[in-house]
Amino acid sequence: MSWQAYEEKAAEILPPYILQKEPLNDGAAFFFGAEHGRVPGDPQYRLIQKTWDEFAPTVALVEGRLGFLLPYFEDPTEKYGESGFVAYLARKSDIPHYSWELSKEDKISSLLQSHSNEQVALFIILRPYWGSVQTIRLPGADDIVTELIEDRGTRTGIEGAITSIADIDRIWARDFPDAADWRDQSFGIELPGYFGGLFIQANDVRDTHMLNTVMSLTEKGERVYISAGWSHVVRIQPVLE
């Protein structure tokens, strides 16, 4: 589904958004389109538990990458939201679970086919910051993004394109002279220039990879439980139909 068609439909939807396809190839798939940011104890998690029990999956796929977790000291739901909860259910059910994300290198490579390494680097570095901004810039924005530069700016394909806050300020002033400062931007508003296209393209390649993974597993007869942000599930519905 195009992003424009999704935005028109989104206003009519109250998440979570659920799709089930059974049979699919030789297996079956259950997509739980979650609302990110729900705290432990939220009714959303009771619904995940209920649908998990009813569907009886043999493998699970989750959004994002789950880092190291101390199971006796850290709550996976509190730390990783619905992805952590589904991973917990998979471990409890003694079935495998994986991230449905494509590799960092492949994602960057796909974006570089249509954008420069500076443009892709700016998007990759600032994306987590923009995802955290609500209505006003985050305190210590420069320190936060400096850490993101050190973490994300060295990835294959964009290494060396941006090495400092000064680089970001220089590129921003050159490419978006009439836009608000990058520190005041967020995904809650329309991003300037080429970022809208990068955002849509990044989601398209992620969703394509997710669907390819699901198809590969269901062709082997697996019953696959997939958790994802609800926008992903809405957009892939035409493929299942």
Disulfide bonds with the S-S distance in Angstrom:
none
